[in-house]
Amino acid sequence: MRIASIAKSLIAGIAAGSAAAVTAAQDNVLTTGEGVTIALAVLGAWGIVFAVPNKPKTGI
């Protein structure tokens, strides 16, 4: 495994989780359902982004 594939999935998870958290915190109350949504957004982003390979470099 390369660091780039791990790093891009971590950043995607942070971005998805923070977007879900900002949306959930609009009413200043975080419910259990909203917490589950945040967790699923992070886990989904990690899984999907990690599964998609980086574009291979072409000979330059």
Secondary structure as GFF3:
##gff-version 3
##sequence-region A 1 60
A	DSSP	alpha_helix	3	24	.	.	.	ID=ss1
A	DSSP	three_ten_helix	25	27	.	.	.	ID=ss2
A	DSSP	alpha_helix	32	51	.	.	.	ID=ss3
###
